């Protein structure tokens, strides 16, 4: 998903050109498929949403962003991560109506030692991310793009226009806050962390 063709197609979509979306899909499909595969790999066994369905629903949400412009490839991927989060959370809500359901559990992030071998309810993660966003929108965005979009620290630094070390520090802060918020003793509505 590189080059001027992608940027010009994103601009045409912003301007309401439906044909541009059809031209863009083959160019970005592989990248979106990778994001969807990463997001689905974090879903528990028995999850009823398939990777292709996640990709298709996220695509519809991406091209139906009236009045919002695309800055570049990284911005597109960040918004795709948000769209995938939204699709997965909506799916979990429909399946469980707010209750914990089989298959609605996800690994928070296998790459992060504090969350290794730990699962959390996708709906609880969504609520926690909303709470984090109310406290610090940038921290929530970092978690969202890393967890749902699979973006690496270097990609996050480009998207957020921050130094890599700042992104790394902010990720640690977000991870720590989420760990305290999602700890089992907090599930019944007790303390919400710092």
Buried (B, 14 or more C-beta within 10 A) or exposed (E): BEEEEBBEBBEBBBEEEEEBBEBBBEBBEEBBBBBBBBBBEBBBEEBEBEBEBBBBBBBEBBBEEEEEEBEBBBBBBBBBBBBBBBBBBBBBBEBBEEEEBEBBBBBBBEEBEEBEEBEBBBBBBBBBBEBBBEEBEBBBBBBBBBBBBBBBBEBBBBBBEBEEEBBBEBBEBBBEBBBBBBBEEBEEEEEBBE
